[in-house]
Amino acid sequence: MKDLKNIHFYEDLLEQANNQLVQQAKEEGKKAIGYTCFYVPEVLLNVGGAFSVRLRAPHTGSLDVSAYYMSSFICGYSRALVERAFEGGYNFLDMWAGTDTCQQMNRVVENVERFKLIDKPDMKFGFLDAPMKISDYGNKHYQTMIETEFFKHMKEIGCEITDESIRAAVKEHNEMCAIFEEISEMRKEANPRITSREFHILCLVSYACPTYLILPYLKETLEDLRNREADDKCPWRARFVVVGSELDDYVFTEIMESCNAYVVADRYCFGSMPGRKQIPLKDDEEALPQICRFYLEENMCPRFMSKDKINQRHDFAVEAAKEFNADGIIYEQAKFCDFWGYEKMLQSEMFKESSDIPVLQIDREYVISGSGQLRTRIQAFVESVEIKKIQGGAK
């Protein structure tokens, strides 16, 4: 297939957190707010003159400095963020929207704030105490924390927070999500017209760039895809749903493709499910409580340990595998991620008891490039799935 329109521009944007579109938004007087977790409602950071940036640390090398301050037994994503902060990579931020959801990420914010790694005297830090179960009380607490920890600081840096500005941000967010929903449907095709790598890149830039600036490019890409034709011969030997922890390096998907494996659905941080799902709003209720309910109900972080949430995550993976005609599910976990380490083992046992869908468990580093072992395991899984399909056909 010919190169997808704007794909090389997207690759350039992912080379650094302070990319070309982020710089353009800053020059236009917009305020940059960094965040790292789905618990932080992305759409609420794009209100009243602010824009969200889901923080990454591309081209991470040595983690010696962050290991000194945080130990080497903390996930690579957390250490990479601190390392990049020491290098001055996040000095463009006006605010950091943190969450009390992961102790490792708590240490990130603690180090960045305590050592003043973002060299701005008026830098703001908001810290969200997120509930661990769904309830009316939990939703009210969640909303109160957003108002006191995020909106308060956003107003201090010049953002206008009103119901109208929130609804405008949701409208823009939904416009972007509609693009991803249409492209996701294309992944259901027997011979998809978009590669896994391309979709991963599209998803990442939608998180890493101001929505209002990346949206016109995504529209062009969608139109290009509508008219694109797949190669005559389908190169994919197997189709997989990928579920797991924070994954902002599309090298993982490149490794999948090198094994002729196609990612039909992605349910991980920085993924399209549920992060690129439209937010429905009613006119007879304020927007904020509706958005808070949406993010808590759609959130499938393993930090939620209630039985209904565990079953929700399991059922979602099963239904995604059926809907997208997947041959198996890959559970990937960033090394030393406590929540996903538990979730990966729990869900694998649940699949053994309740489903015949093949499941592969993977531990990985934050920096994936050069991981020969990862390629070997994926290749072996592809072959095992092929054998299973042959045996099933013989029966």
N, C-alpha and C positions, 0 to 999 in steps of 0.2 A: 504494500500500500504506500501511496505517497505520504510525505510528511504532513502531519496535522497542522492546520494553520495556527500560528502563534506559539507552537510547541517550543521552539528554541528561545523565544522571548520568555516563556514561563521558566525554562531551565535557568536562564540568567537571573530571574527574580529570586530563585531558590538558593542562589549562591551565598546570600547573606541575609541576616534578619533585617538590617537597615537597607532594604532594596530600593530600586528606582522609584516604584510607586509610593512606598513609604516616605521617601524623601520629597516627592512631589506633594503629597498630602501635608507634610510639615511646612513646606514652603507656602502652601495655601492657608496656613494658620490653623490647621486641624491639630488636635491633641492625640498623641499616641498612647494607647493603653495596652500593656502586655499582659497575657494570661497564659495558663498552661493546662487548664482542666475544664471538662464539660460541665462541671458543677457551676462554673462561672457562665451565666447566660451571655453568650457572645453578642447577641443582638442588642442587649442593653448597654454594651460598650460602644455602640455605633450611633449614639444619640446626641443630638445637640451640639455638633461640632467636634465630636471625638470619633476615633476609629480604633478597631481592635487589631492586635497582632498576636497570633498564637506563637509563642516564642519557640525558636529552634536554635540549634548550634551546629550549622553545617560545617563540614571539613574539620571536625574536632580532631585534634592530635593528642598530645600528651595531656593527661589528667592529674599530673603530679601535684599541682597547687591545690586543686579542689580536694584531692585525696588527703592532703595534709590537714585541711580544715574540716573535712566531713568523713574521713575514713574511706577505705577502698571497698567496703561492704555496703555501699549505697548504689542504687541504680545509676547506670551511665548517663541517663538523661539528666538527672539531678546534678550530677557532678559536672557534666558538660555545660549546663547553664551557668553554674558558678564560675567555671573556668572562663567562659566567654565574657561574663560580667567583669572579671578581673582584667580582661583584655580591653575593656571599654566598649564591647560590642552592643550594649544596650543603652548607651548614653542618649539615644534619640527618644527614649520613653519619657512621658510626663507622669505616668502612673503605672503601678504594678497591681493587678487585681489577683490577690492570692486566696487560697482556700485552706481551711483546716481539715483537709480530707486525707492527706498522706504525710506522715511524719518526715519522710525524706524531703518532700517538697517544702514543708515547713522550714526545714534547715536551710534550704536554698534562699527563701525570702529573708530568713534571719541573718544569714551571712551577707546578702546583698545590702540589706538595710544597715546592719551594725557597722560594716566596714565601708559604708558609703561608696559602693562599687559603681553606682550610677552617679556621675559627677554633676549633679544639679541641685542647687540649694532648695528649690521648691518641689523636689520630687515627692510624689504621694504614694503611700502604700495602703491599700485596702485589704482587709482580711476577713473572709467569709466563713462563718461557723455554720456549716451545712448539716441539715438533719440526716439521720441514718435510717429513717423509715418514712413512709408516706402517710400523712395524716393532715387534718385541717390545722392542727396546732403547728405541725412541722412546716407546713406551707406558709403560715402566717409568720413564723420565726424567720424562715428563709427570706421572705419579702422584707421584713424589718431589717435584717442584716444587709441586704442589698441597698436599702435606702440609707442606712447609717454608715456603712463601710465603703460603698461605691459611689452612690449618688452624691453624698456629702462632699467627697473629695473632687468629684467631677465638676460640681458647681464651683468649687474653690478655684479650679483651673479654667473656668470660663465657659462651661458647658450649660446649655439650657435644657433642663429636664422637665418636660410636660407630657401629658397624656398624648397630645398631638404629635410631639417629636418622637415619642416611643412608637406610636402607630406608624409613623413614616419610616422608621428604621425597620420595623417588622415587614412592611410592604416591600422595601428594597431587599431585605433578607429572603423573603419568599420568592421574589423574582429570581434571585440567584439559585435558590433551592429547586425551583421548577426546572431549571436547566439541568441540574444533576439528576433529577428524577427522570427526565426524558433520556438522558444519556445512559442511566442505569438500565432502562428498558432495552437499550441496544445490546447490553451485555448478555441478555437472555437469548440472543440469536444463536443458532447452531454454529455459525461462522461469524463471530462478532466483527463489526467494522471499526472498533476501537480496541487498542491493546490494553493490557493491565497496566503497563508502565505509563501510558498516556493518561489513563484515568487517575492514577495515583498522583501524577504531577498536577493535573487539573485541580484535584481536591486540595493538595497542599497549598497551591497559590491562592485558592479561595480563602484559606485560613490565614495565610501569611501576608496578605495585601489588603489595603482598604477596599471594602466592598464596592463603594461607588466608583472606584477607579478600575478595578479588575472586571467588573460586570460587562462593560462594552466588549472587552476582548473575549470573554466567555461566550457572549452571544454570537460573535463571529465564528468561534470554534464550533458551536452547536450547529450553525448553518452549514459549515463545512462538513460536519459529520452526517447531516441529513442527506447530503449529496454524495457522500463517499461510498465506494464499493469495496468490499473485502476482497482479498486475494482469492483466486479460484480454489486453491487447496487450503483447507483449514490446518494450521500448524499445531493445534493444541491436542495433546494426548489425553489430558484430564482437566476437569474444571473443579475449582475449590472455592469454598467460603473461608475467608481468613478472619479469625476472631482473636482479639488480644489487647495488649497494653499499647501505650504510646508508640507510634511508628511513623516517624517523619522522614525516613530515608528511603527513597524509591529504589535504591539499590536492592532492597529485599525483593521487590517486584521484578527487577531485572533478573535476579537469580531464579525466581519462579519461572520466568519466561525462558531462561536458558535451559530449563528442564522440560520445556514445552508444556508447562502447566499454566492455566489461565485462571486469574482471580475474578470470579463472577460477582462476588459481593464482599464488602469490607466492613467489619464491625469492630473497629478499633479506634483509639483516640487519633484525631486528624483524619478519620474516615468519613464516608458519606452516610453511614447508618449508625446512629440516628442524627448525626450532626448536620446533614443536608436534607432534613425533612421540614416541610413548610409548617409554620406555626398558625393554627386557626385562631382568629379573634372574633368575638361577638361585640356588637355595638352597645349592648345594654349593661356592660360591666367594664370597669377600668382595665386598661391593657396590662398593667403590671402584675396583678394577681393571676391573670390568665397565663401570662408568660412563665411565671414562677411554677404554676401547676404543670405546665407543659414540660419544663426542663426536669422537674422531679419525676414525673410519670414516665417520661421517655428515657431517663437516665438509666443505663444498665452497667454502671460501675460496680465491680465486685465488692466495693465498700458497703453496699447495701447487702446485708446478710439475712434479711427476713426470708422466710420460705417462699413467699409469693414472688419476691424479686429474683431469687435463685431460679425458680421455675420459669419466670419470664425470660431470663437470659437463655435458659436451655431451649425453651420453645421457640424463641426468636431464631436461634441458630438452626434448629431443625426446619422451621418454615422457610428460612432463607435458602437452605440447601434444596428444598423441594421446588420453591418458586423459580430459582435460577438454574435448576437442573444440574446441580453440582454432584460430583462423584465422591466428594469427601469434605471434611472440615479440618482446617489447620488452626490449632490454638498456639499462638506465639506469645511469649512472655519475655519482657526485658529482664535480664539477669538481676537478681536481688529485689525485684518488685514483689513485696509481700502479698498484696491483695491478689494479684494475678497468679502468683505461684499457687496459692490456695485454690483459686477459681479453676485454674487449668486442671489440677488433679481432681477436683470435685466433679467438674463437668465431664471429664473423661470417664469417670466411674458411672456417671448417670447415663452416658451414651452406651456403655457396655450393657447396662441393665434394660434400657428402654428402646434402643434403636440399633439398626444394622448399618448405620452410616459410618464409614471408616473415619477415624480421627487420628491426627498426628499431633504430638506435643513437641514444641520447640522452645528451647532457651536461647536467647541471643543477646549480643552486646548492643549498645547504642550505635556504635560505629560498625556497620555490617560489611563493608567492602573487604574483599579478600577472604571471606569466610568459606573455605573449601568444605568444611564439615557440614555447614548448612546446606550447601548445594548437594552434597552426597545424600543427606537425609531426605531432602525433598525428592531427589531423583528416585531413591528407593521407594518412597511412598507412591510416586506416580506409577512405578512398575507394579507395585502390589495391587493398586487399584485396577490396573489393566488386567492383571491375572484374575482378579475377582470377577471382572466383567466377562472375561472369556469363559470362566467356569460357570458363571450364571447363564451365559448364552448356551453352553453345552447342555445344561439341565433343561 
